[in-house]
Amino acid sequence: MKTALEHIQELDERDIAASLKQDRDTLLDLWDADGVALPPGQPPVRGLAALGAWLSDDGEAEYDVTEYDHNFLERVVIGDWAFEWGTYRSAAEPLGEGEPYQASGKLLRILRRQPDGEWKISHAIWNADPQPERR
């Protein structure tokens, strides 16, 4: 039988794979029904309907994600709740006009075990490291 940490590792791997494919349905499925995303520079995004709209980006992908990864430095499970924090990095190429995009930063997630034993993201907050000036 898998441990809670092994299940959480699988959740994280699904997140990476879905982010690289821009698979918004899978990304939404990673969230708890009452999930809250706290993206930098944006208002809180609360609940599956709002998360789905936020992830959909109006159904139009403007970039091809070429890199997405996170490195969680700590994971702690406390009953049906867990938290993990670490760093992330991402890169994308524009589908049309525009500049390639790169980002990195810190990430904190609170996870909740569902009644069926699956772990989902309950709350997530992240920030972006300062970007070098373009010349």
N, C-alpha and C positions, 0 to 999 in steps of 0.2 A: 504494500500500500504506500502511496506517495505521501510525503510530508507536506505540511502547509507551505514550507519554503519552496519545495519542488513545484507545487501548483502555482505559486506566485512567479517563479522563474518562467514557467510556461506562459503565463499571462504577459510577462515582459517580452518574451520572444514573439508572441502573437502581435503585440503592439509594434515591434520593429518591422516584422514582415508586412503587416497591413499598412504601416506608414510608408514603406518603400513602394508599395503597389498603389498607394492612395486609395485603398479599399475602405471607403467610408462606412459601409455597412458593418464590417468587422470591427473597425475602430469604435463605432457606437456600441456594439455588442460588448465591448470591454468595460462599459460603464454601468454602475449601479443605477437603478431607476431614479434615485434621488441624488444622482451625482452632481458635483459642483466643480467646474473648471474656473480657475482664476488666472487667465492669461495676462501677460504683461501689457499694460497700456489699454486694456479693455475692461468693460464691466464684467462682473461675475456672470457665468453661464450656468443656469440651474435647471436640472431635470432633463429627462431624455429628449423631449420635444425640442427644447432650446439647444441641447447639445447636438442633436441631429441637424438643426438649421445652421448652427455654427460650423459644424464639420462639412456641411454640404457646399459651402462657398458658392451658393446659388447654382450648384451642379456643374460649374465650370472650373476645370483645373487650369491654372495659369502657368504652372511650373511642373517639370518632371523631377520628382525627388530622386536624387542620385546617391544620397547618403543619409542615413538616419541610424543613430545608435545611442544607447544610454549605458552608463556604467554606474550601477547602484553600489554605493560604498557601505551601506548599512541597511539591513532588513530586520525588522523586529515584529514578531507575532505575539499578540496578547488576546487570547480567546478567539472571537470571531472578527477581530480587527487586526490590522497590521499597518506598519508604515515603512516606507523605503525612501531613501534620499540618495542623490548622486549627481552626476553630470550628464549632459547630453551634447550631441553635435549633429548638425544636419547640413545638407547642401542640396541645391536644386538648380536646374537649368531652365530658363524661360522657354515657353513653347513658341513664342513669337519674339517681338521686340523686348528688350530689357536686358538687365545685367544678371549674371549668375548670382545666386544667393547662398551665403554661408552663415551659420549661426552656431553658437555654443552657449552653454549656461548651466544653471543649477536647477534641479527638479526635486520636488517633494510630493509624494503621493500617500494618501491614506486609502487603504483597501478594506473591503468588507466581504466576509465569507457569506455566500448566499445560502438559502435553505437547502439547495441541492449539493452544497459543498464546494461549488465553484467560487473563485475569488474574482471580484470586480473592483474597478476604481471607484471610490466613493468621493474623494476630493483630490484635486491636483493643482499645484501652483508651481510656476517656473519663472525664471528670469533669463535675460540674455546678457552674455558678457559684452563689454564694450567692443564695438567693431572698429577695425582700423580705418582711418580716413582714406577715402578714395581720392586719387589725384588725377 
